[in-house]
Amino acid sequence: MTRRSLLFEPDGLSRRELRRLRREHARRERSDAVPYVPRGDRGLPEAAVPGPFGPGVTDAGYWNLVPMQIPPHQATSQHIAGIYPFVADAGLGHRGPIIGVDLNADSLWHFSPWETYADSTDRGSFSTNVLVLGAYRAGKSAVIKTLVTRSMAFGHQAVVPSDPKGEWVAVAEAIPGGNVIRLGGAYDTRLNPLDRGPRRTGVTNEQHEQMVKQRRITVLTSLVQAALPGSHLTAVEHAALLEALERCITSTTDRPTLRGVYTELTTLTREGEHDRHLAQGAVQPSFVLRRFVKGDLSGLFEDESTVSFDDAAPIVVVDTSELFARGDLVAQLSQICTTAWNQAVISDRDAHRKRYVIREEGWRDMTSLASLQMYQQWLKLSRHYGISNIVILHKMGDLDAVGEADSQERNLAYSIAGDIENKFIFRINQQESVSIHQRLSIPPAHVGMARQLRKGEFLAYVGQFSYLVDAFATSTEWEYELFKTDEAMDLDSRYDDEFHELDVPAIDSLWPEDTSVAGWLNTPKERQ
């Protein structure tokens, strides 16, 4: 049988050159043809008679003296790419920072939540938020650090409202102009979650006052509700909180603090002769706020802020690693305070800033119905404020810590996670297979693939499309050491063997000339 090959015809050839190219190709095909002549059991000669299968082959498998001649297939490169549509994927394009390699298309994978949201094609997304899920040491933190840090070359900023492990502190200190706010331990730093925050551009006085009032009420109710697991604030308790907040605003000339609200709640409990129901409703919230004033949370949030939020900083990290030694509840309450304090600053839409809000241990923001509702509202308003919330979970089972089984709180927590359109799924444990499939609507084939992913590899779901991505660190020592953490991509064992340099253009021009990290994205590396 003749062995055939494809003939590619370059553009710009004359008819005479094309005919000569085709004749030469046909000559090579004839010279390379090696007919195979089997010997039949009937002792017939090697050159058999013609058969119904064409001029050269019979139904008994014998060959004629004249071999088959099939013309080669001719097509353009665009048509050839259609033969392998699942491999030659178009990808997300080249907008946004480089994150890794698309293993299906064998090309660089770029991602920017704002670029995909602005994309009006079917490759676009309807949300700027990202859900990151994967087992321990799967590479989640390193990939998000890669995304956030490289995005700064595009003018984007980042905020980490609570850094429970102190991993982002090194990133903020390495970035020129990065701001680190440390809480707990030996640090004499306080944040007032009831701060007014900056005035939003383009709003009236009435609108501004209403937004400040609503934010303060939400923070107060979330704090009290989080400290009362398994129970809800009654209407009387909610009214007592509002009354205490109004009195504190008046007495402090619109500079309320948790200490002031606690004082007013205590006063309400002693005014039983004026309003017995309101006095009873103030008892429970006063005991909760007492923890901030005299208990295990004192010295952190009860008085006016001693630090300010630098809205011009490329990255702001609130280091709460010292607080987690006090217990999970302390960490949850602290996260509510720091998140509210940050949101009061970054919710200025007309400032035209694009910020990542990284929520490490994202389930800690979902401790109560009030905090869940605040969480859900903040995710829905992300596009309005130009924010991309990155919610990081180790497993879907983390949300089982929210409320009781089949409770409104837990169902809302799962609904929030499932509604985030952009998802980065890293390696998962076997126990997570069913939950991932049911809660996030991940196809079974992808679930099986997620169980076998290596460190730094992830399935990216952006809009209606999915991608298999392998993130990489560059050959720059600065970036490699910065992203190599215990919970991140530890590439020591395979760095030299499985990575090689890519010929990717430098982006030095995107950095200011006076920055010390200019050129840090040169010569990135890719898995062989």
N, C-alpha and C positions, 0 to 999 in steps of 0.2 A: 504494500500500500504506500502511496506517495505521501511523504511528510510535507505538510503545508505550513507556511508562515505568513504573517501579515505584511503588507506592503504599504509603507507610509510615503506619501507623495508631498514633498515640500511645496509651499506656495512660491509663486514667482517663476516657475519653469515654463519654457515654451512648449508647444506641441511636439516639436521634434525631440526635445530633451525628455519629455514624458514618455514618448514611444520608445526611446532608447533605454530609459530606466525600466520600463515594463518588459522589454525583450530580455534585458540582462537578468531581471528577476526570474522570468520564466526559464531561462537557460540554467540558472542555478538550481531551480526547482527540479528540472529534469535530471541534472547531473547528480543531485543528492538523493534521487528516488532509488530505493533498494527493494525491488519486489520480492515478496516471500512466496515460494512455490512449494506447497505441501505435497507429500506423496499419499495418494489415496489407497484405500484398502483393496481396490479392484485392479490395481496395477495399470491404471491409465497413464498415458504420457504426461509429462509435466506441463505441457501446453494444452490446456483443456479447451473444449468447444465453448462457444459463446453461450451465455445463459440469460435469463430474464432480468438480471440485476445490473445490466449495463455493459458497455463494451470493454470488458476486461475481467469480470468476476462472474463465477457461476454459483448456483445454489448449493453446490457440493463443496465450495470453498476453493476451487481451482482457479488459476490465473491464466489469462490469455497472453499472447506474445506482446500485445499492445497494452501498456499500463493505463490506469485511469488518470485523466487530467481534469482536475477541479480548479477553476480560477481562484486566486487568492481573494480574501475579503478585503475590500477597500472602504475606509471610513475615516472621518476626521477625528481628532482627539476628543472633541465634545461628544461624539457618538460612542467612542470607546469607553468614556467615563460612565456612560449609562449602563454598561455591562455589569458594573459593580456599584450600584447606587448606595448600598449600606456602608461601603468603605469610603467612597469619594464623596463625603458629606460636605456641604457648603460651609458649615460652621457658623459662628456668630459674627464673623468678619474681623476686622482689625481695629475696632474702636475700643478704647479702654486699655488698662495695663495687662501685660502678659502674666498669666497665672501658671500655665504649664503646657503640656502637650495633649492634644486631642488624639487619643490612641486609635480611634476609629478612622479618622481622616489623615493621621500622621502629619499634623500641622500644629502650629502654635495656637493656643486657646486664650483669647482675650475675653475679659468680662468687666463690665461696669453696669451696676443696676440702673443707673440713670440713662445710659445709652440704650439698654434693652427696653426700658420703658418708653423712650422716645422713638423706638423703632416701630413703624406702622405696619410692617410686614408680618407674616405669620411666625417669624422668628422673634418677635417682640414679646414683652411681658406686660402684664397689667398691674404690676406691683414692683416697688423698689426694695421690699423686705426680703430677707434670706433666712431660711431655716437650715441650721447646720447640725447634723446628727451623726453620731458614730461612737464606737467603743473607745475605751481608754487607750491611749498611745496609738491612735489611728491616724494622727496628723492633722486634726481639726485646727488646733490653735496656730500651728505654723502656717497653714494655708490661709487662714484669715489674716494673720500678721502680714503675709506676703501680699494679699489683696489690698489691705489698708495702707501699708507702707508704700507700695508701688503706686497707689492711687494719688499719693501726695504730689507726685510729679505732674498730675493733671489738675492740681488746685483743690483737691478734696481734703476734708478735715475728718477727724475722728474723735469720739468721746467714749470713754469707758466709765460708766457711772459707778461701777463697783468691780474692783479687781481682787477677787478673793484669794488668789494664789500669788499675786505680785508678779505675774508673768509679763504684763504690759508695761511695768515700770521701766524695765530695761529698754523697751522700744521707745518710750517717751523720752528717756534720757539720751538716747542715741540720736534722735531727730532734733535738728537745730530748732530751738524755740518751743520744744515740747514742755508741757506743764504737768507736774505730778503733785497731787494733793494727798497727803498721808493722814490717815485717821487711826486713833487708838494707839496703844502702846505708850511710848515715851513722847509722842507728838502732841503738842498743845495746839491742836487745830480743831476748830468748830465750824459746822455748817448749819445755817438756819434754814430748814426746809420751808419756812413760811415767808421767805424773802419775796419781795414784789417781783424781782427780776426786771430786766430792761423793758422799756416800752416798745411794743411792736410797731413797726413802721406802718403808717397809713391807716390807723384806727382812731376812732373818736375817743374822747375822754370816757364816755359812758361804756363803750365797748371794752376799753382797757380795764376799767374798774370791775366790770363783770367777769372778765377772764381771770383777773387776779383773785377775786373772791371765790370763784369756782375752783381754782387750783388749790387754794388754801383749804377749802372744805374737803376736797378729795383727799389731800394728804392726811389731814386729821382723822377722817373716818377710816382710811386705809390702815393707819398706824394702830388705832384702837381695835379694829376688826382683826388684824393680823395677830394681835396679842390675845385674842379670845377664840382659840380654835374650837370648832364645833358649835359655836353659837353666833348669833347675829345681833347687831345693834337694833334695839327697839326704837320705835318712833320717838319715845320720850328721851332716850339716851342721845339720839341724833339731834333732837331739839336742844338738849342741854349743851352739847358740843358747839352748836351754832351760836347759842347765847353767850357762852364763855368766849368764843372767838370774837364776837362783836364787841363785847366789853373790853377785851384785851386790845383790840384795834383802837378803840376810843381812848383808853387810858395811856397807851404808849405812843399816841400820835401817829398811827398807822405804821408801827414797827413791831408787830406781834412776834412773840417767841413761844416755844413750847412751855417755858417756865411761866410766862405770863398767862397762858391758857390754863395751866395747872392751878395757878393761884386763883383764877376766876372760878374754876370748877370747885375748888375747895370752898370758896365763898358761897357758891350756890348751895352746896350741901348743908350750910349753916342757916340758910334762909327758908327753912321749911314752913315757917309761919306765913310766908308770902305766897309760895307756890310749892306745895308738898310734892306734887308729881315731878316737877322739874328738879327739885332737890334730890329725889330718889334716883332720877335718871342721870344725875351728875356723879354718882358714887362710883360706878364701874369705870367710866372713862378717866376719872381722877386717879384711880389706882394704876391704870395703865401708864398714864403720863408721869406718874411718880417714879417709874423706872428711869425715865430720861432725866429727871431732876435730881433724884437722890439714890437711884439704884444702879444697876449694872451698866446702864447706858449713859450715865452722867458724864459730863465733860465733852460731849460730842455734838449734840444737836439742840440743847436746851436754851442757848443764848444766841446772840447775834453772831454772824459769820466773822471769822478772823482772816479768811482768805477770800479771794475773788476769782471768778471764772474769766480766763483770758479767751475771749471769743475769737481773737485773731491767731491763737496758737494752732499749729497744725494738728496737734493731738493733746487731749486733756485726759489724764488718768486719775481716778480716785482710788487710792490704794487702801483697801479694807482688809488686807491679809491679817493684820493684827486682831481684828474684831472676831474672826471666825474661831479663834481659840476660846471665845466666851460661850459658844454654843450656836446651834442653827437658828434659834429664834432671834438672838441678838443680830445675827448676820442678815436675817430677813428684814427685820425692822430697819436696820442700817441701810439696806439696799433700797427700801422704799423712800427713805429720806434723801439719799444721794441722787436717786433717779429723779425725784421731784425737783430737787435743787438744780440739776442739770437741765431738765426740761423747761424750767422757767427761763433759762438763758437762751436755749437754742431754738425756741419756738417762734422766732422772728422770720416770717416767710419772706418779707420784702428785703431782707438782707442779702438774698440771692446766694446763700452759702449752701454747699452740699456736704453733708456730714454723715459718716457712719456712726451709729450708736451700737456698740458691741455689748451684748448682754451675756456675759459669762454666767454659767449656771442659771440659764434663763428661767427655770421653773421657780426660782426663789422670788421672782416678781409676781408670782401667781398664788400668793398665800391665802387670800381671802376673796370674797365676792367683790368687794369694793376695789381691791387692787387689780383683780382680773378685769373688771370693767374699765378701769383706768388704762390698763395694759392694752385692751382691745381698742379703745378709743385712740390711743397713741399710735398703734399700728395702722389704723385706718387713716389717720391724718398725716402719715409719713410723706405721702406724695405732696400734700398741701404745704408742708414745711421744708421739702427738699431733703428729707432724711431717709436713710436706709438702715432699718433696724436689723441687726444680725443676732438672731436668737440661737444660742449654742446649747444643745442637749447631749447627754451621753447616751440616752436611750429614751424611748417613748414611756418606759416605766417610770421615769423621773416624775411624770405628771401624776402618778398614783399617789404622790405625797400631797396633792392638792385635794382637800375635802375628803368626804367619804365616798365609797363606791356608789356609782349611779347618782351622785349628788349634782346639784346645779353647778357647783364650782368645778368639779372634775370634768363634767361634760363641756363646760365653757372652755376649760384649759385645752382639752383635746381639739375642740373646734377652732381655737385660735391657732394652734400648731398646724392643723390641717389646711387652714385657709391661706397660709403663706405660700404663695405660688412658686417662688424660686427656692429650690432645695438643693443642698449639697449633702449627699448620703455617703458617708465613709464606711469602713468595715463595721459590720454589726455582728452581734452574737446570735447564736442559733435561736435563743429564746425570744429574740426580737422579730423573727421572721413573720409570724402571724400578725403581730401588732403593726409592723411597718406596712404590710399588705392591706390591712383593713383600715387603719387610721389615716394613712397617707396615700392610699390608692396606688401603691407601687406595684407594677406587674410582677407576677411570681418569678418570671425569668430574671428580672432585675434584682429581685430579693436574693435569689440564689447567687447571683454575681456579686452582690454586696457582701456576702459572707466570705468571699474569697479575695477581696481586695487587699492589696499590700499597703504598707504605710505610705501615706501621701497620695494615694489614689482615691478618687471619689467619683460618684455618679452625680452629674450636675443636671438638674431639671430647670430649664429656663423657658417659661411659656409652655408651648406645646411640644417642645423638643427635649431630648435628653442627650448627654454627652458623657463619654468615659474619659476622664482627665487625670493625668499624672502631673502633679505639681513638682516644681524643681526649685532648688536654690541655685544662685549664680556662683560663679567661681570666685566672686569677691569675698574675701575673708570676713569683711564687715557684715554683710548680709547673712552669710552662712552661720556665723557664730551667734548673730542676733536672734535667729529663728530656731536655733537648736536648743529646745527646752525639754524637760522631762516628759511633759505631756504633748510635745510636738513632734515634728519630723526628725527623729534622730537618725541621721544618714551616715554616721561614722563607719559602719561596717560595710556599706556598699558605695560609698562616695567615689572612691578611686576606680572600682571595678565596673560600675554600672552607669556612670555618667561620662559624657564627653561634651566638648564645647560646641555650641551652636553659633552659626554665623548670623547673628541678629544685630541690626543697626543699633548703635549707641544712642542714648537719649540724653546726653549731657546738656544739650541745649534747653531741655525742659526744666533744669534746675537753675536757681540763681547762681551767679558766678562765685559768690562768697560762701556758698555752703560747703561744708566739709565732706559731704557724701555725694558730690557730683560725680557722675560716671559710675555709680555703684551698680547699675543694671547692665554693664557691659559683659559680654561673653557669658551669657547664661548657659546652663547645662541641661541636658536632656537624657532620659533613659535610652540606652542603646536598644 
